[in-house]
């Protein structure tokens, strides 16, 4: 058993933890964001039950009590969130002003955490700051920075942090942890390290979450020595490691192929009062699958069986394939995850499958796809779709849409593309949500080569993208020097979709690809077409001209920007310009 100095003794017992040669993954990069102000919960006062003598009450009083139902805070938060989601900002603002509620930090913070559309979230954040008697605090500021960070809007996140500093809002370890996490997630490791040093210089004491998140950042970027020093410092100051900390260490040992040491830690940490949890087991099982470590996998599965822990569907499927490929018995895996091991199908599904007419080939294939889908056997579905393509068998739109969405949600890019290509060859029009799910997967993984084909198919099927999505895709293609693809996407848009934001995105794409002449030409075309020019457009134009050395035209456009800026302060900005400013003007404030 561990003594009262358990952490220090644990380190001395396992010196290999100090000399790790590690290479990271991405799961626990989200630790900081998951913990941001998670302990700050609203506590409702406990009602005191009063003993009232039985007296005859008037019928008027009884009726009055029945008329006034109790309104719970969660219902209020949901109502506000739905207003922001499903109303335009002008309409939402009127509805918010008509609500008879007390606007405090807790209410605003909970609304922000429901993640309404980002532009309306920012408008709501600024609207709240103008309320009489309301003032944003560290919690609302940090949540707003998390929203920008998750959307990879780092300049906007930094701007909110700057406002927080200027207004003298308290900045604690949670805020710093969130910032360094998002900076690292965007690839700015040096910025994250500098922020950590700033936090320490200002006397802000890191928490166990801060230490763990920072260690993860260092290990993921091959700064092993620095990460080890942070772990030692954490122990020296008496900050006890938690399950997430040990998971980070085991994860990186697994990446280095040192599974013997992984299992030593796995077996010992329960004695320190830190038993492995569901997330830890899922991560380690995934690592075992990649390294074909069957023995370690079986030991972890045995632990999960004893402690009633289960695997996520994706990890379960991967483990099942690994065991079968190795010729090992999968009985323990199925025993641990009996809810996923569907040996016997529900009678309804079986009857549905058997009830299909033998002459209806597509009906049988549809039932077979649904059968495999309920078993989460996506690899078999990929093979089946390839066979159906060769035979010319056409499935219905609903099944293909479902396959694209499930593959996309499980990050199976190959499977999602197989289903998409099948729909194209068979002339099947899939749902808009399926197209968007596939576009989201390709964008997140920077696999942009197929994006143009998907948008072209959407245009052929009469399915349109929203303005801000079109602008973001054009801009991302331009940033990756895929200029021809960016131009193609712009050309596929309908005339009414060629707005301020999409034109600005195309201008940014030209400048990012080094074609300043085309960027200027597009800007002039935009003005000739009568498209409104926004502050975001000038921001892109001036930045592009400066980077390309076209200083002779800078003064002219700067003057135009100042004129527009002065005009924007005196009159309302259109929604079209607002979207453009939110996307491309990093210093824009409502």
N, C-alpha and C positions, 0 to 999 in steps of 0.2 A: 504493500500500500504506500501511497505517497505521504510524505511528512507535511508539516505546515509550510515548508519551503518547497512545495511540490514542483513548481515550474522550474526553479533553479536545479533541483535534483534531476528532473526529467531531461533538462538540457545536458547535464553532465553524463547521464546514462547514454544519451544518443548524440555523441559528438559529430556524427555525420550530418546532422541538421545544420551545423555551422558552415560546413564546406560544400554546400550544395552546388552542383553544376546543372542549372535548371533551364528549362525552356517552357514558356507559358502557353495557356489557352485563354479563353475569353469569359468563362462562366462567372467567376467571382469578380470581374470588373464591375459588376452591377451591385456589389455589396454595399458601397457607399450610398447609392441612390435608394436602395431598399430600406436603409436605416434612417434616411433623412427625417429627423424629428419624429420618428416612429413612436417615441416614448411620450410625446406631448399629446395627451388625450384629454378630451373634455369630460369632466366628471359632473354628472348631474347630481344635485343635492338629493339625498335620500328623504323621501316624504315621511313626515311624522304622522302616525295614525292617532287621531284624536278620538277619545271616547266621549261621545255626545249622548246625553240622556235622551231617551225616546220621547219625542214630543210630536204632536200632531202638526205636520207641515202643510202649508197652504198649497193648493194645486198649482198656483201661479209660479211658486218657487221651484217646484218639481219640474214643471214644464221648461223653465228657464235653463235648468241644469242640463236637461236633455238636448237643448238647442245648441249648446256650446261644446262641440267635440274637442278633444285634446289633440293638439298638433305637435308631432314629434319632429326633432331637429333633422333626422335623416330624410323625412318627407320634404322639409323645406329645402335642404341641400339638393335633393333630386329635382325639385321643381325649378330651382334657379338654373341648375345644369341643363335641364331640358329647354328652358327659355333660350339659353345661349346656343344650344345645338341647333334648334329647329326654327329660329327666328332670325331675321336680318338684324344688324346691330341697332338701327334706328328703332325698330319695333321692340327689340329686347331692352333697350335703354328705358323706353316708356314703361314697359312692364315692370322692370326692376324698381323704378322710382315709385311705382304704385304699390309695392309690397309693404305691408305693415309689419316689418321686422326690425330688430335692432342689429345694425351692421357692426360686427366686431371682428377682431383678428381671426378668431376661430372659424366663424362662418365663412369669411372670404377664403381662408386657407383650405377649408374642406371643399369649397366650390372649385378652387384651382386644381385640387388633387383629383377631381373627376375627369380632368383632361378634356374640356370642350375644345372646339377648333382653335388652333393656336392664335390666329389673328384676333378672334373675338375674346380669347383669354387675355391677351395683352390689352385690348380695349377695355375689358372689364376691370383689369388691374389698375389702369389709369383712372377709370371712372370712379372706382372705390376710393382712390386717394383724394378725390375732391369732395367726398361726403363730409358733412359737418360733424365734427367730433370723432372722426375716424383717422387712424394713423397706421400705416403699414409697419409691421415689426419684423424681427429676424426670421420668423416662420414663413410669413407670406413672401418675403423677398427671396428666401432660399427655395421655396417651392416654384416661384416664377423662374429662377435661374435653372432649376432642374428641367422645367418644361423646355426652355430654350436649348439647354445642353443636350437633352434627349433628341431634339430636332436638329442637332448639329449646327445650331445658330450661335456659334461661339462669340462673335462680336456683340450680338445682342445680350448674351449672358454676361459678358464683361461689362457692358454698359450698365446693366442692372446692379452689378456688384459695385461699380464706381458710384452710382447713385446711393447705394447703401452706405458706402464709406463717407460720402460728402454730407449725408444727413445724420451721421453719428449713430447709426443703428448698430446695436451690439452684434459683433461677428464672433461666433463660437466655432468649436471644432467641427460641428456638424456642417456648417456652411463651408468651411475650408475643405473638408473631406469631399463634399459634393463637387466643388469647383475643380479640385485636382483630379477627381475621377473623370469628369467630362473633358477636361483638357487632355488627359492621357488617352481617353477614348477617341478623341479627334486626331491623335498622333503627336500632340505637343507634349512630349515627355519632359523636355527641359522646362517648359512652362509649369508643369505639375511639380517638378522638383523645386523650382524657385518659389512656388506658392507654399510648399511644405516648409521651406526655410523661413519664409516670411511669417508663417504661423508660429514657428518656434521662437523667432526673434521678438514677436510681440507678446510672448509669454502665454500663448494659448496652449493649454495642455491637451495633447491628443488623447482620444479614447481608444478602446480596444478596436473599435470599428475603423478609426483613422489609421492606426498602426497596420491593421490587416489589409486595408485597401491600398496603402502606400507600399507595403511589401509586395502585394500582387502586381502593382504597376512596375516596380523595379524588376521582379522576377520575369515578368512577361517581356521585358525589353533587355534581357540578358545582363542586367546589372546585379549579378548574384552577390557579389561582395557587399555592395551597399545594402541590399535587401537583408542579408544575414546580420549586418551591423544594426539595422533597425529592429530586427527580432531580438537581438541581445539587449539593446537599449530598452525595449519593451519589458523584458524580464527584469532588468536592473531597477527600473522605476516602480516595480511592483504591480504592473498591469497584467493581470492574469489572461492568458490566451483563451479564447473560446473555441467552439466547434469550427467556426469559419476559419480561424487562424490555422488550426491543425489541418483543415481540409486543403488550404492553400499549400502548406508544406507537403502533404501527401500527394497532391495533384502534380506538383513539380517533380517530386521523386519518381512518380510514375512516368512522367514524360522523359525522365532520364533512364528509364528501364530498371530502376532499383526497387522492384516489387517486394523483395525480402524485407527491406527497411520500411516500406509502406505498411506491410502487414504487422511489423513490430510496433509501429506507432498506433495502428488501428486497434491492436489488441490491448495496448497499454493505456490509452487515453481514458477509457471508462474508469480506471482506478483513480484518475485525477478528477473525477466528477464531470467529465466532458464526453458523454457517449456519442458516437457517430449518429447523425440524424439521416433523414430520408435523402436530403440533398447530397450529403457526403457520399452515401452509398451509390446513388445514381451516377455521380461523377466518377467514382472509382470503378464501377462496373463498366462504364463507357471506356475508360482507359484500359481495362483488362481486355475488352473486346478488340480494341485497336492493336494491342500488343500480343493477342492470342494467349493470354495468361489464364488458362482454364483453372488451375489449382487455386490461385488467388480469388478468382471469381466465385468458385464454389464456397470458399470460406466466408466471403462477404455475404453470399446468398444465405448461408446457414445462420449468420448473425441476423439478417433481415427476417428470417423465418421466426427466430426466437423473440424478436422485438416487434413483430407485426408491422414491418415496413414493406412498402411496395415500390416497384419501378414505374417510371413514366412509360407511356406506350412506345415512344421512339426507342428508348433504351432497352425495353423488353424485346422489341423486334430485333434489334441489333444483337442482343445476347443470344436469342433463339437461333439466329442465323449462324452465329459464331460457334455455338455448341454443335449444331448439326453439321457444319462444315468440318469440325474436328472429330466427328463421329462419337461425341460424348452424349451421355444420357441427359435429357432436359427435364427430368421429373422434378428435381428440386426447384428449378426455375418456375415451372408451372405451379408447384405447390405454394411457392411464395406469392405468386401473382395469379391466384386462382380466378380472379375476376377478369383477367385478360386471356387466360388459357381456355378458350371456348371450345372444349372438346365436343360438347353436346349443344347443338343450336336450339334456340327457342322454337317451340312447336309452330308458332306463327310463321317464322321465317322459312322453316322447312316446308310447311304446307304451301307457302307462296312459291317456293322453288319447284316443288313437285307438281303444282297445279298448272304450270305453264304448258301450253300445248306443244307437243313434240315437233309440229310443223313450223312453229314460230321460232326460227333460229335466233333472231335478234332478242326475243323475249328470254330465251334460255341463257344467252350470253349476258344479258342485263342482270338476270338473277345470279349468275355465276360471279359477275363483278361485285354485286352487293354482298354475296357470300364471302368473297375474299376480303372485301373492305371491312366487314364486321370482324374478321380475323386479323385485321391490320396487316395483311400480307400484300404490301404494296409492290414488292418486287414481282410477285406472280401476276399482278394486274398489269405491270409494264409489259411482260411477255405476252399476256393475253391481248392487249391492245395492238401490239405489233402483228400478231397473228390475224386479228380482226381486220387490220388495215390491208393485209395481203389478200384476204378473202372478200373484201369489200362489204363487210357487215357493218351496218350503221346503228349505233346506239343513240338513245335520246339525249337531248340537251341537258336535262337535269343531272343525269349520271356523270357526264363529262365535266360539267361545271363543278360538281361535288368533288370529283377526282382532282381537278386543278387546285381547288381550295385546300383540300386535305394535304396534298403533296407540298403546297406552298407553306402551309402552317407548320409542317414538319421539316421545312428547309430542304426538301428533296427536289432540287432544281431539275435534275434529269427526268424524274417522274412527271413533274408538272409540265415540262416541255414535250414529253411524249404524248400526254393527253391533249395538249394544245395542238400539236402537229397533226394528231389524229382528227381533231375537230376541223382543221383546215382542209385536210385531204377529203374528208367525208362531207364537207359543206355544212357543218353543224354550227349554229349560232349559239354560243355559250352566254351565260349571264354576265352582266357588267361587273358584279362582285368577283367573279372568277378572273376576268381580265385584270382587275385592279390588284387582286392578291398575287398574281404572277408578276405583274410589273413591280409591285413592292418587293418581292423576293429578289428579282434581278437587280433592282436598284440598291438594295441593302448589301448584296454580295458583289457589287460593282461589275456584274456580268451584263454589260450594256449592249453587247453585240446583237442580241435578239430583240431588244426593245423596239426597234423600228418595225420589225416584222409584226410584232403584236399590235402596235398602234395602227399599222396599215390594215390589219385584219379587223380591228375595231372600227376603223373608218368605213371599210367595206360592208360591215354588218350594221352600220348606222348607230354605233355606240360611241358617245363622245366623252372626252376627258373634261374635267373641270379646268378653269383658267389657271389656277395656281399649280395644279399637277402638270399641266402642259408646260408651264414656264419652268418648273423645277427640273423636268426631264430634259428640256432643251439646254438649260444651264449646265446640268451634270454632264451631258454629252459634250458640250463645248469645253468644259474643264478637263475632260479626259482626251482632248484633241481629236474627238470624233466629229469634226465639223460637218462633214457630208451628211452624217446621220442626224445632226441637229437641224440642218437645213431641210432635210427630208421630213422630219417630224413637223416642223413649222408649216411646210407646204401641204401636209395632210389635214391641217386644221381648217375648219369652216371659216368663212369670212368673219362671222360674228365672234369667233373664238380668237381671232388675231387682235388681241387687245394690248393695252399698255404693258402689262406684265409679260406677255409672250414676245412682243417686239423687243422689250428690254432684255429678255433672256437671250434672244438671238443676237443682239448687239454684243452682249457679254461673251457669247460663244465665239463670235468673230474675233474680238480682242484677245480672248484666251488662247485662240489658235494662231495669233500673230498677224491676222489680216485686218489691220486698222482701217484700210481704205473701204473694205466691205462694211465694217462697223459703222463708219461715218455715212456711207451710202444708205445703209438700212435706217439710220437715224433720220436722214432727210426724207426717205420714203415714208417713214412713219408720220412725219409732220405733214407731208403732202396728202396723205390719206385721211388727214383730220383726226388721227389718233391722239388722245391727250398725252402730253409729256409730263411725267411725274418727277418728284425729287429723286426717286430711286433710279430713274433713267439717266438723269444728269450725274448721279453718283457713279454709275457704271461707265458713262461716257468720259468723265474727267479722269477717273482712275485708269481707264484703258489708254487714253491719250498720253497721260503722264508716263505710263510704263513703256509705251511704244516710242517715246521721244518726240511726240507731236506737240511741242510746247507752244508753237505759234498760234494755235487755235484755243489754247486753254483759257486765256483771258476773256474771249468772247463768250464761251459757254459758261464760265464762272459768273459773268454778269447776268446772263439769262437765268441761271440757277437762283441768284439772289433775288431777282425780280419775281420769279415763281414762288420762292420761299416767303417773300413779303405778302404776295397775293394769297398764299395758302393760309396765312395767319388770320386774314380778314374774312375769309369765306370757307364754307365747308368743302372738304376734299371728297371727291366721288369714291364710291366703293372700288372702282377699277384702279384708281390711283392709289388708294389705301393698300390694296393687295400688293401692288408693285413696290410701294415704300416699305412694307413689312418684309418683303422678300429681298430687296436689294439695297435699301438705305439703312445701314447698320446703326446710325445715330438718330434715326427717326423717332420722334416722340409725338404721341397724340395730345 
